[in-house]
Each structure stands twice: as C-alpha cells, then as structure tokens.
Amino acid sequence: MEAHLALHCKGPVPDNIRRRWLIEVAKRGEKVNNDKDDEIPIRKKTKTNRSIMSHYQSINNLSSQQSVEITKALLKAFVYCGIPFAIINNPYFRNFLKLLQPGYMPPYKDALSGSLLNRKIARVIVKMEAELQKTHNLTLCKLY
C-alpha cells in the first residue's frame, strides 16, 4: 500500500504523504543515498592466486550481502535490457542462474517486479528530488 501511495496512485495524494511513503519505500533494504548503486563495477586484477577449493567454498557459502548484490544486478539487467520479468519464473532461466552461482536463490517475478522494483524507483525519485532541490534557476525547454 505504501508503494502504491508513493509511486502509482492516480488519485490526489498530498505531497507530504507521497514524500513520506516514498522515503519509507526507498529506505527498505538499504540506504537511500547509495551513490554506488548505479555504477558499473570494474574488476581489478588481484595479485593473489586462489585455489579451486577456495573458489568452490565461496560459491557454496554465499553471504546475504552477496545475494543482495546479485539481485540488484539482476534487476538492473532486466530493466535496462527490457527483459520481461516473467522470464525469472522460467525453470530453464532459474537453472542457468543456479549454474552461474549455485548458492544464489533468485527471486520470483512478483518480488522482482514488485517490491524490489518499487524500492529502486523510490530511491531514484528521492535522489532526483534531492538533486533538484540543490539547483537554482532551473529552466526546462522543449527540443524539436
């Protein structure tokens, strides 16, 4: 209901109520002002050689933070590439994800296209509004 009031309600919602629920939805799961959220990670070369066993153990012992990071990357891939959310429920796609990272339990369509997407939208709106508050003499024009 909060996400509906903050993001989707077509009726008149007072700005203070919309803003309150927007911030609440954005806060769920992580901080609102996470600037690194939209950056593409760049792999750095490491000088240490890992054994195959240490790699295997890290796959089986997936931390909750690693799982959250994978889910965020998965959501970005779906949104930015225009992939239909229904594909996440496909058993072949889920098997593909399990082969890539056996310890990862991917979310289902309802979670990915619902609460996770709503949180991301809310964080983007809060971040955008904060940036707009900093600007002075903002002019928008229509380009032809």
SULUR-V18247 format. One line per field, one symbol per residue. ss: DSSP state (@ for helix, = for strand, . for the rest). phi: phi as a letter, one per 40 degrees, with the letter a starting at -180 (. if undefined). burial: # if it has 9 or more other ideal C-beta (glycine too) atoms within 8 Angstrom, else .. Layout:
# SULUR-V18247
ss: ???
phi: ???
burial: ???
This chain:
# SULUR-V18247
ss: .@@@@@@@......@@@@@@@@@@@@@.......@@@@.............@@@@@@@@@...@@@@@@@@@@@@@@@@@@...@@@@@.@@@@@@@@@@........@@@@@@@@@@@@@@@@@@@@@@@@@@..........
phi: .cccccbbccccbddccdcdccccccccgacccccccbcccbcbcbcccbccccccccccbccccccccccccccccccccgcccccccccccccdccccadccbcccdccccbcccccccccccccccccccccbfcbbbccb
burial: ..#.###.#.......##..#######....#......................#...#..#...###.###.##.###.....#.##....##..##..#..#.##.#.##.#.########.###..#..............
